[in-house]
Amino acid sequence: MAKGLIFLGAPGSGKGTQAVGLADTLAIPHISTGDMLRQAIADGTGLGNQAKGYMDRGELVPDQLILGLIEERLGHKDAKAGWILDGFPRNVNQAIFLDELLVNIGHRTHWVINLKVPDEVIVERLLARGRADDNEATIRNRLLVYTEQTAPLMAYYQEQGKLYSLDGNQPVEAIAASLEKLVKP
């Protein structure tokens, strides 16, 4: 059965960096829903064209469409041994849909890894990136929204015994070593 991992963490927590590194180590794909949407649109797939319509109107892409993209992606040959989802699911409804999807395709989530980083550190990290939309008020609002959305999600995975929280405010190498120790047999 495929080894499924989900990475959670606030924007700027380092989840993308750690997910990419661990995916390379385990030789499994790192799957970012944002990257998948952009690729499906670029490839002109049916799901990509549907997503483009929502995005062009400035609307959120519906959960069912995202799950369709994930189902399609997890069906690829390179995901048979495992995968890492980065930043999805974002709420309990998406997690329930994902669990049902995984049962249907013979996969399961082994670990949900939450990188915990203090808000002040995240604000510093994101301000240092220097992006136009990364001002302190916007960052703090994004952190608030993230916390509100993911607190129930973390409780959901905690109840399943799958949640593993890790201090994301340490050197990249130390976090990577902890993750490898967790997931390697």
C-alpha positions as semicolon CSV with decimal commas, in nm:
position;residue;x (nm);y (nm);z (nm)
1;M;0,000;0,000;0,000
2;A;0,123;0,346;-0,086
3;K;0,281;0,546;0,197
4;G;0,079;0,866;0,211
5;L;0,198;1,174;0,395
6;I;0,024;1,506;0,444
7;F;0,216;1,819;0,539
8;L;0,038;2,092;0,731
9;G;0,181;2,419;0,850
10;A;0,114;2,788;0,829
11;P;0,245;2,988;0,534
12;G;0,618;3,029;0,593
13;S;0,647;2,726;0,822
14;G;0,881;2,546;0,582
15;K;0,639;2,269;0,487
16;G;0,712;2,302;0,115
17;T;1,089;2,286;0,170
18;Q;1,059;1,983;0,397
19;A;0,803;1,808;0,174
20;V;1,023;1,846;-0,135
21;G;1,331;1,718;0,052
22;L;1,152;1,419;0,202
23;A;0,989;1,334;-0,131
24;D;1,336;1,323;-0,289
25;T;1,469;1,105;-0,007
26;L;1,178;0,861;-0,032
27;A;1,161;0,877;-0,415
28;I;0,790;0,962;-0,407
29;P;0,614;1,264;-0,559
30;H;0,560;1,591;-0,374
31;I;0,207;1,697;-0,465
32;S;0,110;2,059;-0,419
33;T;-0,250;2,139;-0,510
34;G;-0,146;2,484;-0,631
35;D;0,117;2,333;-0,860
36;M;-0,133;2,073;-0,980
37;L;-0,390;2,337;-1,068
38;R;-0,136;2,541;-1,262
39;Q;-0,012;2,230;-1,446
40;A;-0,362;2,104;-1,531
41;I;-0,448;2,447;-1,670
42;A;-0,123;2,462;-1,869
43;D;-0,186;2,109;-2,003
44;G;-0,545;2,199;-2,097
45;T;-0,694;1,895;-1,922
46;G;-1,069;1,878;-1,867
47;L;-1,029;1,939;-1,495
48;G;-0,775;2,212;-1,565
49;N;-1,016;2,392;-1,796
50;Q;-1,290;2,372;-1,532
51;A;-1,052;2,506;-1,264
52;K;-0,940;2,788;-1,494
53;G;-1,298;2,912;-1,520
54;Y;-1,327;2,946;-1,143
55;M;-0,983;3,103;-1,108
56;D;-1,046;3,351;-1,391
57;R;-1,359;3,465;-1,206
58;G;-1,159;3,502;-0,883
59;E;-1,352;3,220;-0,716
60;L;-1,225;2,933;-0,505
61;V;-1,191;2,607;-0,693
62;P;-1,457;2,370;-0,548
63;D;-1,344;2,082;-0,325
64;Q;-1,479;1,821;-0,566
65;L;-1,268;1,960;-0,849
66;I;-0,955;1,964;-0,631
67;L;-1,026;1,607;-0,526
68;G;-1,068;1,513;-0,893
69;L;-0,723;1,655;-0,963
70;I;-0,578;1,468;-0,664
71;E;-0,745;1,143;-0,768
72;E;-0,606;1,186;-1,119
73;R;-0,256;1,265;-0,984
74;L;-0,250;0,977;-0,734
75;G;-0,336;0,745;-1,023
76;H;0,000;0,818;-1,189
77;K;0,262;0,545;-1,182
78;D;0,508;0,745;-0,969
79;A;0,254;0,767;-0,682
80;K;0,206;0,392;-0,645
81;A;0,477;0,365;-0,376
82;G;0,365;0,679;-0,194
83;W;0,314;1,053;-0,207
84;I;0,331;1,372;-0,004
85;L;0,041;1,617;-0,014
86;D;0,152;1,971;0,066
87;G;-0,111;2,205;0,207
88;F;-0,413;1,985;0,140
89;P;-0,656;1,916;0,293
90;R;-0,722;2,259;0,445
91;N;-1,037;2,175;0,641
92;V;-1,222;1,876;0,787
93;N;-1,466;1,844;0,494
94;Q;-1,173;1,815;0,253
95;A;-1,010;1,558;0,485
96;I;-1,325;1,346;0,489
97;F;-1,351;1,362;0,109
98;L;-0,982;1,274;0,083
99;D;-1,018;0,975;0,318
100;E;-1,306;0,842;0,108
101;L;-1,108;0,893;-0,212
102;L;-0,804;0,714;-0,072
103;V;-1,013;0,413;0,031
104;N;-1,158;0,397;-0,321
105;I;-0,814;0,395;-0,486
106;G;-0,645;0,166;-0,233
107;H;-0,425;0,428;-0,066
108;R;-0,417;0,564;0,287
109;T;-0,261;0,844;0,488
110;H;0,010;0,717;0,722
111;W;0,120;1,045;0,879
112;V;-0,006;1,401;0,893
113;I;0,295;1,614;0,975
114;N;0,231;1,954;1,128
115;L;0,523;2,197;1,134
116;K;0,471;2,432;1,428
117;V;0,642;2,771;1,409
118;P;0,565;3,070;1,635
119;D;0,366;3,344;1,462
120;E;0,641;3,603;1,523
121;V;0,895;3,383;1,342
122;I;0,656;3,331;1,051
123;V;0,595;3,705;1,023
124;E;0,973;3,763;1,012
125;R;1,024;3,490;0,751
126;L;0,747;3,612;0,524
127;L;0,848;3,978;0,551
128;A;1,202;3,875;0,457
129;R;1,071;3,720;0,131
130;G;0,982;4,069;0,017
131;R;0,673;3,978;-0,183
132;A;0,430;4,261;-0,256
133;D;0,142;4,085;-0,076
134;D;0,355;4,005;0,230
135;N;0,294;4,302;0,457
136;E;0,255;4,246;0,830
137;A;-0,122;4,301;0,846
138;T;-0,185;4,061;0,557
139;I;0,047;3,800;0,703
140;R;-0,119;3,818;1,045
141;N;-0,463;3,783;0,883
142;R;-0,345;3,480;0,683
143;L;-0,214;3,324;1,006
144;L;-0,545;3,385;1,181
145;V;-0,743;3,229;0,896
146;Y;-0,501;2,936;0,880
147;T;-0,535;2,871;1,254
148;E;-0,915;2,890;1,243
149;Q;-0,935;2,648;0,950
150;T;-0,676;2,397;1,061
151;A;-0,742;2,362;1,435
152;P;-1,041;2,130;1,370
153;L;-0,839;1,952;1,098
154;M;-0,556;1,877;1,339
155;A;-0,808;1,746;1,594
156;Y;-0,956;1,524;1,320
157;Y;-0,619;1,365;1,244
158;Q;-0,522;1,351;1,613
159;E;-0,833;1,140;1,678
160;Q;-0,714;0,901;1,403
161;G;-0,371;0,878;1,564
162;K;-0,202;1,012;1,250
163;L;-0,097;1,363;1,358
164;Y;0,271;1,422;1,427
165;S;0,362;1,776;1,530
166;L;0,719;1,889;1,490
167;D;0,898;2,207;1,593
168;G;0,951;2,388;1,263
169;N;1,161;2,658;1,429
170;Q;1,491;2,474;1,410
171;P;1,756;2,423;1,141
172;V;1,627;2,274;0,814
173;E;1,864;1,978;0,852
174;A;1,738;1,897;1,203
175;I;1,376;1,896;1,085
176;A;1,467;1,677;0,787
177;A;1,647;1,428;1,013
178;S;1,343;1,406;1,243
179;L;1,113;1,349;0,947
180;E;1,333;1,077;0,798
181;K;1,345;0,900;1,134
182;L;0,965;0,913;1,154
183;V;0,885;0,777;0,809
184;K;1,165;0,535;0,731
185;P;1,095;0,174;0,828
